Amino acid sequence: MSQDQSRPTSKFRWRSVHIFFFIVCVVAGCTFVFKLHEFLRTIKKDELAGFAFDPILIYGFVAVGFFLLLVWAFLTGQFKDVEKTKHEMMDRVLRQEREEGLDFKEELS
């Protein structure tokens, strides 16, 4: 199969990954907001539950930070070719082994 014929499949996969990514983020975000709302409602009703306010607030800040990192990675194209890093690492290891004169060939049993 030529490279031109595989392009529609690649484009479809790319779009489906984007759609799946968006749906998962929306669902996870909605459930997170709902859970925070429930916690805050509980804190207002019961004085004993107020001890959980600080950890919940910190949890919210951490979650927002991770979400912003996820958005940054998505917008800068970090998810376009996730296999590239693996191949670069393997090439770097093989090059280093050659430069050091090492030969770690795996033996098949």
N, C-alpha and C positions, 0 to 999 in steps of 0.2 A: 504494500500500500504506500503510495507516495505521501509526501508531507502535506500537499495541498488537500488530499482527501481526509486526512486526520484532523484538519483544522476545525471543522464544524463540531466534532466531538469534544475537542479541547475547549472551544468557546462555550459549548453547552455545559461542560464540567465546571468551567470558571464561573459562569453565571449561577449554576446550582450551588456552588460553594458560597458565593456571595449571599444568595437568598437564604440558605441554611444558616449562615453566620448571623444575618440580620434577625431572623426569626428567633434563634437561640438567645441572642442578646436582649431582644424585646421581652421574651418570656421570662428570662432570668431577672431582668431589671424590674419587671412588674411584680414578680414574687418577692424580690428583695425589698422593694418599696412597701409592699403589703405587710411583710413581716416587721419591718421597722415601724410602720404605723401601729401595728398591734402591740409592739413593745412599748411605744410611747403612750398609747392609750392605757396600758396596764400600769405604767409608772405613775400616771396622773391619778388613777383610782386608788392605788394601794401604796402606802408609804414604805412598806417593806420592799416593794419591788423597785424603789428608787435607787437601790444600790447598783442596779444594772445599767444605769444611764451612761456612766463614763465608758464602760466597755462597748456598749452599743454605739456610742458616738465615735469611738476610735475605730470600731469595725466599719462604720459607714465611711470614714475618711480613707481607710485602707481600700475598701471596695471601690470607691470613686477613683483612687489612684491607679488601681489595677485596670479599671475600665478606661481611663485616659491612656494608659500604656497600650492597651489593646487597640484603641482607636488610632493612636500614633503608628503602631505597627501596621495596621491595615492601610492607613493613608500613605505610608512611605513605601508600600509594596513588599513588606516582609513576608507576605503569604503567597507571593507570585510563584516562586520556585523554591519550595521548601527542601527539595532534594539536593540543590546546588551546594549547600554547606557541607553535606555529607561527602559529596564527591571531592570538593576542595580539600577537606580534611584528609581523606584517604590519599589523594595525590601528594599532599604535603608530607604525610608519613612515609610514603614510598620514596619520595625524593630524599628525605632525610636518611632513610635506611641505605639508599644507594650512595649518598655522600659519605656516610660513615663506614661503608664497606660491609654492611650487615646483609644477611640473606636469611630471612625468616619465611621460607616457603612452607606452606602447610602440606603435610604428607597425608594422602588419602589412604585409609585403611580398608 
